[in-house]
Amino acid sequence: MNATTEHAPAPVPAPDAGPGAADAACAVPPAIAALRTHAVTRHRLGEGGAVSIQAEPQVLASEVPIALVFNGISHAVMMGTPSDLEDFALGFALTEGILDSAADCYGIEVRTVAAQAAGLPAGMDGIEVQLDVASRCFARLKDRRRSMSGRTGCGVCGVDSFAALDLSFDPLPAHDWIARVDADTVCAAIAALPPLQLLNAEAGAVHAAGWAGLDGQLTDVLEDVGRHNALDKLVGRLSRTGRLGEAGFVVLSSRGSHELVRKCAKVGIAALATISAPTAMGVQMAELIGLRFWGLCRPPKAVLYAPGRT
């Protein structure tokens, strides 16, 4: 039988078995590692139909249900990587318009929830991130609250009408530096991204969102199995460190969907570069709001889909 184990820089010691073992099962479980090791069998096809089979361990990226709880009320359950969760929660709250600024968040607490307590299959613990937010923001959230369970793929699951898609934005302000986010700068940032994708180097299947200055140098890289989550983590990090609003651009190891453009616009980010191609709606939104949008960034080539507002 294949076995999966936690893969972490510092392994968590197993609790001693004994009379208190039953009580320990009810205790708060340890933090969930971002990577896990799973026993696999690798099959290689050879000449003449010969097949060689080798058993070996393989590192996998963890994908965990993460409940975002605002003032005691669960608002969304996302599937994501259990790392940088304070950044993720704050970034999500900002890009979804729940908070107006980081100052509206008074505190964030992260705790692991045992699978049994969460109603999940055995061995699949969850994570709850509790945010204490301003009453003004909480009242607004309750007014427009809707279910968004499992929102890692399309980004709009749970929306029950076209009007609820939230696709209308005020144009981004003009920036005199926007033209400096040129092909050379974008390609420099994209080329620097892979060595900083530490989780992806171990397991694959992990997206990255990075922040680059106008010199093309990356200052922050956040990773997650969901591209939207990775961007939320980056936004949260920039906001927590007082750098949201600085001149620069986002780099993403993914396609350029409308949801990523929407999230950038929500927090005033004026330029975006993605490794893969954008969607048509992503480009349309970028043109409407004045976001500079590079796609298919494969050094030494990059495609400018929307010039941004100057």
Secondary structure, 3 states (H helix, E strand, C coil): CCCEEEECCCCCCCCCCCCCHHHHHCCCCCCCCCEEEEEEEEEEECHHHCEEEEEEEEEEECCEEEEEEECCEEEEEEEECCCCHHHHHHHHHHHCCCCCCHHHEEEEEEEEECHHHHCCCCCCCEEEEEEEECHHHHHHHHHCCCCCCCCCCCCCCCCCCHHHHCCCCCCCCCCCCHHHCCHHHHHHHHHHCHHHCHHHHHHCCCEEEEEECCCCCEEEEEEECCHHHHHHHHHHHHHHCCCCCCCCEEEECCCECHHHHHHHHHCCCCEEEECCCECHHHHHHHHHHCCEEEEEEECCEEEEEEECCC
